[in-house]
Amino acid sequence: MAYTSKYRMARISPTKARPVMDMIRGKRIDEAETILAMSKLRAAAMIKGVLASAVANADQAEANIRSLVITDARADAGPTMKRFQPKDRGRAHPILKRTSHLTIAVDSK
């Protein structure tokens, strides 16, 4: 049985979060935590919290934590906040503040 955790509306672009998800997909929990702790990317801190939540969900269901593997790690696009930056001669340029839905599922191997 897979144990999942989600972080919805995370204020980071999905294109910035996906490379970090790719680094940990298919790894054991202890390896993934080490990779996230050593990564300098901002998404790593957010994903680390989601991973800890998924492990806590598995622990609460009395699963063997030592045998857990990350089976699903996704960064889907969330809603985009639209803002405008004033420019010269009365013009306005759009700024798209993108959000993500981070999902991690762990399962025993």
C-alpha positions as CSV (number, residue, x, y, z in Angstrom):
1,M,0.0,0.0,0.0
2,A,1.4,3.4,-1.0
3,Y,1.5,6.3,1.5
4,T,1.2,9.7,0.0
5,S,1.7,13.3,1.0
6,K,0.9,16.5,-0.9
7,Y,2.0,20.1,-0.6
8,R,-0.5,22.1,-2.6
9,M,0.0,25.7,-3.8
10,A,3.8,25.6,-3.1
11,R,5.2,29.0,-4.2
12,I,7.8,27.6,-6.6
13,S,7.6,27.0,-10.3
14,P,7.1,23.3,-11.3
15,T,10.0,23.6,-13.8
16,K,12.3,24.3,-10.8
17,A,10.9,21.6,-8.6
18,R,10.9,18.8,-11.2
19,P,14.7,18.3,-11.4
20,V,14.8,17.7,-7.6
21,M,11.9,15.2,-7.8
22,D,13.8,13.4,-10.6
23,M,16.9,13.1,-8.2
24,I,14.9,11.2,-5.5
25,R,12.4,9.2,-7.5
26,G,13.0,5.4,-7.0
27,K,15.5,5.9,-4.1
28,R,15.2,4.6,-0.6
29,I,14.1,7.0,2.1
30,D,17.5,7.4,3.8
31,E,19.2,8.1,0.4
32,A,16.6,10.6,-0.6
33,E,16.9,12.5,2.7
34,T,20.7,12.7,2.2
35,I,20.3,14.0,-1.4
36,L,17.8,16.6,-0.3
37,A,19.9,17.7,2.7
38,M,23.0,18.2,0.4
39,S,21.1,20.0,-2.4
40,K,21.4,23.8,-2.7
41,L,18.2,24.2,-4.6
42,R,15.3,26.0,-2.9
43,A,12.8,23.2,-3.9
44,A,14.8,20.7,-1.9
45,A,13.7,22.2,1.4
46,M,10.0,22.1,0.4
47,I,10.3,18.5,-0.9
48,K,12.1,17.4,2.2
49,G,9.0,18.4,4.3
50,V,6.7,16.5,2.0
51,L,8.9,13.4,2.2
52,A,8.9,13.6,6.0
53,S,5.1,13.8,6.0
54,A,4.8,10.8,3.7
55,V,7.2,8.8,6.0
56,A,5.1,9.9,9.0
57,N,1.9,8.7,7.3
58,A,3.6,5.3,6.7
59,D,4.8,5.2,10.3
60,Q,1.3,5.9,11.6
61,A,0.0,3.0,9.6
62,E,2.7,0.8,11.2
63,A,4.7,0.1,8.0
64,N,8.3,-0.9,8.1
65,I,10.1,2.4,7.5
66,R,13.5,0.9,6.7
67,S,12.1,-0.8,3.6
68,L,10.3,2.3,2.1
69,V,11.0,3.4,-1.4
70,I,9.8,6.5,-3.2
71,T,7.5,5.2,-5.8
72,D,5.9,8.5,-7.1
73,A,7.4,12.0,-7.0
74,R,5.6,14.6,-9.0
75,A,5.6,18.4,-9.3
76,D,2.4,19.4,-11.1
77,A,1.4,22.9,-12.0
78,G,-0.9,24.8,-9.7
79,P,-2.8,28.1,-10.2
80,T,-0.8,31.0,-11.5
81,M,-1.0,34.4,-9.8
82,K,-1.0,37.2,-12.4
83,R,0.7,40.5,-11.5
84,F,1.7,43.5,-13.6
85,Q,4.9,45.5,-13.6
86,P,4.6,49.1,-14.7
87,K,6.9,50.1,-17.6
88,D,7.7,53.2,-19.5
89,R,5.1,55.2,-21.5
90,G,2.2,53.8,-19.5
91,R,2.7,50.2,-20.5
92,A,2.4,47.2,-18.2
93,H,4.2,43.9,-18.5
94,P,2.7,40.7,-16.9
95,I,4.5,38.8,-14.2
96,L,3.3,35.2,-13.7
97,K,3.9,33.9,-10.2
98,R,3.6,30.1,-10.7
99,T,2.7,27.6,-8.0
100,S,3.1,23.8,-7.8
101,H,1.4,20.8,-6.3
102,L,4.2,18.6,-4.9
103,T,3.2,14.9,-4.4
104,I,5.3,12.1,-3.0
105,A,4.2,8.5,-2.5
106,V,6.3,5.9,-0.6
107,D,5.8,2.1,-0.6
108,S,7.6,-0.8,0.9
109,K,9.7,-2.7,-1.5
